[in-house]
Amino acid sequence: METISDFFTLLFDSKKLIHYGGFSLLLVIIFIETGLVFGFFFPGDTLLFTAGLLCGTNDLEINIFLLLFSVTGAAILGNLIGYISGKYFGKKLFAKEDSFFFKKRHLETTKSYYDKYGGVAIIVGRFLPVVRTFVPILAGTIDMNFFKFKLYNITGAFLWVWTLIPIGYFLGIRFPQLIHQLEYFIIGIFLVTTLFLIKGYLKFKTKKP
C-alpha cells in the first residue's frame, strides 16, 4: 500500500480487507480489536458479517464451522488479554493523556455501559464498537472475579460471532447478488452500532456532576 490513506481505505472496506489478508488477517484483527487498547478503530461487526457473506458465496473458501470456531477463539483470547492488561496496567489508563490511539472518553463510555449492565456489559459490549475493546480492560482494572469474567467472555464471544457470521452466511447462500450491495449493509451496521455508542456516551455525560 502506497500511503496511510490507502491503508485506512482498505481498513474500512471489509470485503477488500478479507480478500487482501484472507482468513489469517481476519483472526488477527478480531483478536486485536477485542483486547488491545489501540484496536478500537477496527470494524469488527462489519468484518464478521462480511466474512459470513463471502463464505456463503464461496468468495472466502473456508468451512463455515472452521470460520465460526476460529473467530470465536480469537475473540475469547482477545478479551482475555484485555482483562490481563487491565489488571496490571488499567489504572494507569485513567490517568493517561489523550493520544491518537487512546481517548479517555472511550473508557468513560465503556464505564457507562458497565455501570448500567454490570458484568453483562462484557456480553452487551461485544456488539458495540469501542466498548468491546475497552470493557475487558475495565473488567481487569476493577478486579472482576476471573471465573465470572470467563463466563461472560465465552458467552459474549459465541453470541457475537454466531449471530453476525451466520446472518451473512445464509444471506450469501440465499441471495449471492448481495455481494454487490455489501456497502449498504456495512453502512447500516455502522450506523446502528454507532447510534447505541453515542447514546451511551451522552447518558454518561449527563450523569457526571
C-alpha positions in Angstrom: 0.0 0.0 0.0 1.4 3.4 -1.0 0.1 5.7 1.6 -1.6 5.9 5.0 -4.7 7.0 3.2 -4.7 3.7 1.2 -4.3 1.8 4.5 -7.4 3.4 6.1 -9.4 3.0 2.9 -8.6 -0.7 2.9 -9.3 -1.0 6.7 -12.8 0.2 6.3 -13.6 -1.8 3.2 -14.3 -5.2 4.8 -14.6 -7.1 1.5 -11.2 -5.8 0.2 -9.6 -6.3 3.6 -10.6 -10.0 3.7 -9.6 -10.5 0.1 -6.3 -8.8 0.8 -5.3 -10.6 4.0 -7.6 -13.7 4.0 -8.6 -15.8 6.9 -5.4 -15.1 8.9 -5.8 -11.4 8.8 -9.4 -11.7 9.9 -8.4 -13.6 13.0 -5.6 -11.1 13.8 -7.9 -8.1 13.5 -10.6 -9.7 15.7 -8.0 -10.6 18.3 -6.6 -7.0 18.3 -10.0 -5.3 18.4 -11.3 -7.3 21.3 -8.3 -7.0 23.6 -5.7 -4.4 22.7 -6.2 -0.7 23.6 -5.3 0.6 20.2 -7.7 -1.8 18.4 -10.9 0.2 19.0 -11.0 1.5 15.4 -11.1 -1.9 13.7 -14.6 -2.7 12.2 -15.3 -6.0 13.9 -19.1 -6.1 13.3 -18.8 -5.5 9.6 -15.9 -7.9 9.2 -17.8 -10.7 10.8 -20.9 -10.1 8.6 -18.7 -9.7 5.5 -16.8 -12.9 6.3 -20.1 -14.8 6.6 -21.4 -13.4 3.4 -18.2 -14.2 1.5 -18.2 -17.7 2.9 -21.8 -18.2 1.8 -20.9 -17.0 -1.8 -17.7 -19.1 -1.8 -15.6 -15.9 -2.2 -14.0 -17.0 1.0 -13.1 -20.6 0.6 -13.3 -22.0 4.2 -15.7 -24.3 6.0 -18.3 -22.3 7.9 -17.7 -24.2 11.2 -14.0 -23.7 11.0 -14.6 -20.0 10.4 -17.1 -19.8 13.4 -14.9 -21.6 15.9 -11.7 -19.9 14.9 -13.1 -16.4 15.1 -14.8 -17.2 18.4 -11.4 -18.4 19.7 -9.7 -15.2 18.6 -12.5 -13.1 20.3 -12.2 -15.1 23.5 -8.4 -14.8 23.6 -8.5 -11.1 22.7 -10.8 -10.4 25.7 -8.6 -12.5 27.9 -5.5 -10.4 27.0 -7.6 -7.3 27.6 -8.5 -8.5 31.1 -4.9 -9.3 32.0 -3.6 -6.0 30.7 -6.4 -4.1 32.6 -5.5 -5.9 35.8 -1.9 -4.9 35.6 -2.0 -1.6 33.7 -5.6 -0.4 33.7 -5.4 2.1 36.5 -2.7 4.0 34.5 -5.1 4.4 31.6 -7.4 6.5 33.7 -4.5 8.9 34.3 -3.2 8.7 30.7 -3.5 11.8 28.4 -5.3 11.6 25.1 -3.3 10.5 22.1 -4.0 9.3 18.5 -4.5 5.7 19.7 -6.2 6.5 23.0 -9.1 8.7 24.1 -10.2 8.9 27.7 -13.8 9.3 26.6 -13.7 5.7 25.3 -13.1 4.5 28.8 -15.8 6.7 30.1 -18.3 5.4 27.5 -17.4 1.8 28.4 -17.8 2.6 32.1 -21.3 3.9 31.5 -22.3 0.6 30.0 -20.6 -1.3 32.8 -22.5 0.8 35.4 -25.7 0.0 33.6 -25.3 -3.7 32.9 -22.6 -4.8 35.4 -20.7 -7.8 34.2 -23.2 -8.5 31.5 -21.7 -5.4 29.8 -19.0 -7.8 28.6 -21.7 -9.6 26.6 -23.6 -6.5 25.5 -20.4 -4.7 24.7 -19.4 -7.3 22.1 -22.0 -5.7 19.8 -20.7 -2.1 20.3 -17.6 -0.6 18.6 -15.0 0.8 21.1 -16.9 -0.7 24.1 -15.9 -4.2 23.1 -12.3 -3.2 23.1 -12.3 -1.4 26.5 -14.8 -3.5 28.5 -12.4 -6.4 29.2 -9.7 -3.9 30.1 -12.1 -2.2 32.5 -13.1 -5.6 34.0 -9.4 -6.3 34.7 -8.9 -2.9 36.2 -11.7 -3.3 38.7 -10.6 -6.8 39.5 -13.8 -8.6 38.4 -13.9 -12.2 39.6 -12.0 -14.2 36.9 -14.5 -17.1 36.8 -17.3 -14.6 36.1 -15.2 -12.9 33.5 -14.5 -16.1 31.7 -18.2 -17.0 31.7 -19.2 -13.6 30.3 -16.3 -13.6 27.9 -17.1 -17.0 26.3 -20.9 -16.3 26.2 -20.4 -12.9 24.6 -17.9 -14.2 22.0 -20.3 -17.0 20.9 -23.3 -14.7 20.8 -21.4 -12.0 18.8 -19.7 -14.3 16.3 -22.5 -16.9 16.0 -25.0 -14.1 15.2 -23.2 -11.9 12.7 -21.3 -14.6 10.7 -24.4 -16.9 10.2 -26.6 -13.9 9.2 -24.1 -13.0 6.5 -23.5 -16.7 5.5 -27.2 -17.5 4.9 -27.8 -14.3 3.1 -24.9 -15.1 0.9 -26.3 -18.6 0.1 -29.8 -17.3 -0.5 -29.0 -14.0 -2.2 -25.5 -14.2 -3.6 -26.1 -11.0 -5.6 -26.0 -9.1 -2.3 -22.2 -9.2 -2.5 -22.5 -6.3 -4.9 -24.6 -4.2 -2.4 -22.3 -5.1 0.6 -21.5 -1.4 1.3 -25.1 -0.7 2.2 -25.1 -3.4 4.8 -21.8 -2.2 6.2 -23.2 1.4 6.4 -26.3 0.1 8.1 -24.4 -1.9 10.7 -22.1 1.0 11.3 -25.0 3.5 11.9 -26.9 1.2 14.2 -23.9 0.4 16.4 -22.6 3.9 16.4 -26.0 5.2 17.5 -26.0 3.0 20.6 -22.5 4.0 21.3 -23.3 7.7 21.2 -26.4 7.2 23.3 -24.4 5.5 26.0 -21.7 8.3 26.0 -24.3 11.1 26.2 -26.0 9.3 29.0 -22.7 9.1 30.9 -22.1 12.8 30.3 -25.5 13.8 31.7 -24.8 11.8 34.8 -21.5 13.4 35.6 -21.6 16.1 38.3 
